Amino acid sequence: MTPETAEKRAIKDYLNAKGIFFYHNLAGLGAYKGVADLTAIRDGVCYQIEVKVGKGRQSEWQKVFQNDWDTNGGVYICGDCDEVKRIIK
């Protein structure tokens, strides 16, 4: 298991434990370019979660997606489980 996969699992476990609705976004042919790894919704706020560990960096498409998401009122989280916990309590 890669460090990023382990971090995704930790984030999913945290969201489950908090009773937060979420789903994993599938990337690939036909997917929205730069879409984040996970979508979560809590108390009417919709989050996109891009999982990054260590020196992981966003692609240019991920930056475009983040800008589009933020501009339209969503909350974009880029980081590890600690960052998700900090923002979604």
C-alpha positions as CSV (number, residue, x, y, z in Angstrom):
1,M,0.0,0.0,0.0
2,T,1.4,3.4,-1.0
3,P,1.6,6.2,1.6
4,E,-1.2,8.1,-0.2
5,T,-3.5,5.1,-0.2
6,A,-2.9,4.7,3.5
7,E,-3.7,8.3,4.1
8,K,-6.9,8.0,2.0
9,R,-7.9,5.1,4.2
10,A,-7.2,7.1,7.3
11,I,-9.3,10.0,6.0
12,K,-12.2,7.7,5.1
13,D,-12.1,6.1,8.6
14,Y,-12.2,9.6,10.1
15,L,-15.2,10.7,8.0
16,N,-17.0,7.4,8.8
17,A,-16.3,7.8,12.5
18,K,-17.8,11.4,12.4
19,G,-20.8,10.2,10.4
20,I,-19.9,12.5,7.5
21,F,-21.3,11.6,4.1
22,F,-18.6,11.2,1.5
23,Y,-17.7,9.3,-1.6
24,H,-14.6,8.6,-3.6
25,N,-14.3,10.3,-7.0
26,L,-13.2,8.1,-9.9
27,A,-10.6,9.6,-12.2
28,G,-9.9,8.4,-15.7
29,L,-11.4,8.6,-19.2
30,G,-14.4,11.0,-19.1
31,A,-13.7,12.2,-15.6
32,Y,-13.6,16.0,-14.9
33,K,-9.9,17.0,-15.2
34,G,-8.3,17.6,-11.9
35,V,-11.2,16.4,-9.7
36,A,-10.2,15.8,-6.1
37,D,-10.0,12.3,-4.6
38,L,-13.0,12.6,-2.3
39,T,-16.2,14.6,-1.9
40,A,-17.7,15.1,1.5
41,I,-20.8,17.0,2.7
42,R,-21.5,18.1,6.2
43,D,-24.1,20.6,7.5
44,G,-24.7,21.9,3.9
45,V,-21.0,22.5,3.2
46,C,-19.5,20.6,0.3
47,Y,-15.8,19.7,0.5
48,Q,-13.4,18.4,-2.1
49,I,-10.5,16.5,-0.6
50,E,-7.3,16.1,-2.6
51,V,-5.0,13.7,-0.6
52,K,-1.3,14.6,-0.6
53,V,1.4,13.3,1.6
54,G,5.1,14.1,1.9
55,K,6.2,16.2,-1.0
56,G,3.1,15.5,-3.1
57,R,2.1,18.5,-5.2
58,Q,-1.1,19.4,-7.1
59,S,-1.1,19.1,-10.9
60,E,-2.0,22.2,-12.9
61,W,-5.4,20.6,-13.6
62,Q,-6.0,20.1,-9.9
63,K,-5.1,23.8,-9.3
64,V,-7.7,24.8,-11.9
65,F,-10.3,22.6,-10.3
66,Q,-9.5,24.0,-6.9
67,N,-9.9,27.5,-8.2
68,D,-13.3,26.7,-9.8
69,W,-14.5,24.9,-6.7
70,D,-13.5,27.7,-4.3
71,T,-14.9,30.4,-6.7
72,N,-18.3,28.7,-6.6
73,G,-18.5,28.4,-2.8
74,G,-17.1,25.0,-2.0
75,V,-14.3,24.2,0.4
76,Y,-11.2,22.5,-1.0
77,I,-8.8,20.7,1.2
78,C,-5.4,19.6,0.0
79,G,-3.3,17.6,2.4
80,D,-3.3,14.7,4.8
81,C,-5.7,13.4,7.4
82,D,-4.6,16.0,10.0
83,E,-5.5,18.8,7.5
84,V,-8.9,17.2,7.0
85,K,-9.4,17.0,10.8
86,R,-8.4,20.6,11.2
87,I,-11.0,21.8,8.7
88,I,-13.8,19.3,9.1
89,K,-14.4,19.0,12.8
